[in-house]
Structure formats: structure tokens, C-alpha cells
Amino acid sequence: MDEPPAEPQHYFTAQPAAPEERRRITVRLAGRELDVEVASGIFSPGRLDLGTQVLLRSVPPLPDGPRADGTARQLLDLGCGWGPVALTQAAQRPEADVWALDVNERALDLTRRNAVAAGAPRLRAARPDDVPDDVRFDAIWSNPPIRVGKAALHAMLERWLPRLTPDGAAHLVVQRNLGADSLQAWADDRLEGLTTARAASAKGFRVLEVRRDG
Ligand SMILES: C[S@@+](CC[C@H](N)C(=O)[O-])C[C@H]1O[C@@H](n2cnc3c(N)ncnc32)[C@H](O)[C@@H]1O
């Protein structure tokens, strides 16, 4: 979940108003150093966000190999920014399809370029409406955009979390003092057929895990 003042206020708009200043930074993802392109007008353009670091350290291993029916696993990074979460998924499971979703066109363009540079051909950066309705996700990882406000955040989670496969799991990182516990209570209460629990807590962040009931 995002940290307050250092971040741009409107990184979640389709066309950020901030002038586009692109630059390269080196980050460590999935155990290797990666040169990535970032830009103003998107979330955490200067570094790997602390909440994202907590998420990536806390998630369990992604499901391995293809599905029982032989098709590729489908992995989702909900709210990709410049792509650190999706790039990690793609590095860990190069045989899976990775969907990196965002509403910010600049973020999508950066994620596409970073995927090409990282050699991740199965990583697709897409707008939410571009994902076919029948895609189900074996894993969803997200540092969700708390700043969009409760109604939009809830709508986003109600749209994507029910699309987990029966054995799938979602992991969301949320800052404790920006409503992690109330989001957990809301999700557990309101997302039908899904159970939400705290999977980890570190550096002021909670990682919530969402799975199917039972
Ligand atoms: C907190 S940032 C995380 C970015 C990136 N995953 C990271 O860890 O650096 C949340 C992202 O969600 C995006 N977002 C906002 N509304 C969205 C929506 N309805 N669907 C998908 N992504 C959205 C924002 O544009 C932003 O890039």
C-alpha cells in the first residue's frame, strides 16, 4: 500500500498531468539486479516502494508448472505501476501468463518496456477492460491504490478477487495506518465465498491473504 507524502497525488489517472521525465533505476527483483525505466506521474518512480518490498518478501511461492488441464497458469498484478510485482512474477514463473493491470497509460507503457528489457514475453500490461472475462487467476499480488478512495478500491477488489481459481490466493499489501485492518474486515465480510486473513506484518504494513472459503 502506498506511503503518504512522497508520492505523486494522481498517479492513478489515465493520462498523468505531470510532465513525463523518464529515467532508469536499478532495482533488485526476484534475486537479480534489473535496470528499469520509470517516470514522473506514476507511483513510486524513484525506488521500489517499501510496501511492495514487504509484499514481495511475504508472498508464498507461486504455483509451479501448468494447470492440471495442461494450460498455463494465469498470474495477476493488480495495479502494476512501472511493473515490479509483475516482473517478479514473470521472473519466478516464466512459463506462466502474467497480467499487469493499470489504468495509468504511462505506467502500462513503462511496464511493457520493462518486460521487454527483462526478457519477459508472457507479461502483458493491460487496461482492466482488456482482460477477457473468462480468465481466472492462480495468484493475485497487489499493492492496491488506497488513494483512489474506499468506493473505488472496494469496487476494484470486488471485480478481481472473485476471479481466483478454486485453489488460488491473493496477497495484498496495505499500510497499517491507512486502513489495513478495516480493509481486512470489509473484505472478509463483503467478498462472498472468500476468506481474508492477515498473512504477515512488517515495517508498518500488513499483507492480507484472500482465499476461497473452506
Ligand atoms: C500503490 S500503486 C502500486 C504500483 C506498483 N505495483 C508498485 O508496487 O510499485 C497502485 C497502482 O494501481 C493503479 N490503479 C488505480 N486504479 C486502478 C484500477 N481500477 N485498476 C487497476 N489499477 C489501478 C494505480 O494507477 C497505481 O499504479
The ligand as a Tripos MOL2 file, in Angstrom:
@<TRIPOS>MOLECULE
LIG
   27    29     1     0     0
SMALL
NO_CHARGES

@<TRIPOS>ATOM
      1 C1          0.1330    1.6870   -4.9850 C.3       1 LIG1
      2 S1          0.3830    1.6330   -6.7210 S.3       1 LIG1
      3 C2          1.3800    0.1630   -6.9110 C.3       1 LIG1
      4 C3          2.2060    0.1580   -8.1840 C.3       1 LIG1
      5 C4          3.1900   -0.9880   -8.3230 C.3       1 LIG1
      6 N1          2.5110   -2.2830   -8.2370 N.3       1 LIG1
      7 C5          4.2850   -0.9070   -7.3030 C.2       1 LIG1
      8 O1          4.2860   -1.7430   -6.4010 O.co2     1 LIG1
      9 O2          5.1350   -0.0090   -7.3980 O.co2     1 LIG1
     10 C6         -1.2400    1.1590   -7.2900 C.3       1 LIG1
     11 C7         -1.4450    1.2020   -8.7800 C.3       1 LIG1
     12 O3         -2.8200    0.8650   -9.0460 O.3       1 LIG1
     13 C8         -3.2330    1.6060  -10.1750 C.3       1 LIG1
     14 N2         -4.7060    1.6430  -10.2320 N.ar      1 LIG1
     15 C9         -5.5590    2.5920   -9.7890 C.ar      1 LIG1
     16 N3         -6.8280    2.2690  -10.0420 N.ar      1 LIG1
     17 C10        -6.8000    1.0670  -10.6630 C.ar      1 LIG1
     18 C11        -7.7950    0.1930  -11.1860 C.ar      1 LIG1
     19 N4         -9.0850    0.4840  -11.1170 N.pl3     1 LIG1
     20 N5         -7.4020   -0.9510  -11.7770 N.ar      1 LIG1
     21 C12        -6.0960   -1.2680  -11.8690 C.ar      1 LIG1
     22 N6         -5.0880   -0.4800  -11.3880 N.ar      1 LIG1
     23 C13        -5.4360    0.6720  -10.7890 C.ar      1 LIG1
     24 C14        -2.5610    2.9510   -9.9980 C.3       1 LIG1
     25 O4         -2.5150    3.6890  -11.2060 O.3       1 LIG1
     26 C15        -1.1900    2.5360   -9.4500 C.3       1 LIG1
     27 O5         -0.2560    2.3730  -10.4850 O.3       1 LIG1
@<TRIPOS>BOND
     1     1     2 1
     2     2     3 1
     3     2    10 1
     4     3     4 1
     5     4     5 1
     6     5     6 1
     7     5     7 1
     8     7     8 2
     9     7     9 1
    10    10    11 1
    11    11    12 1
    12    11    26 1
    13    12    13 1
    14    13    14 1
    15    13    24 1
    16    14    15 ar
    17    14    23 ar
    18    15    16 ar
    19    16    17 ar
    20    17    18 ar
    21    17    23 ar
    22    18    19 1
    23    18    20 ar
    24    20    21 ar
    25    21    22 ar
    26    22    23 ar
    27    24    25 1
    28    24    26 1
    29    26    27 1
@<TRIPOS>SUBSTRUCTURE
     1 LIG1         1 GROUP 0 **** ****
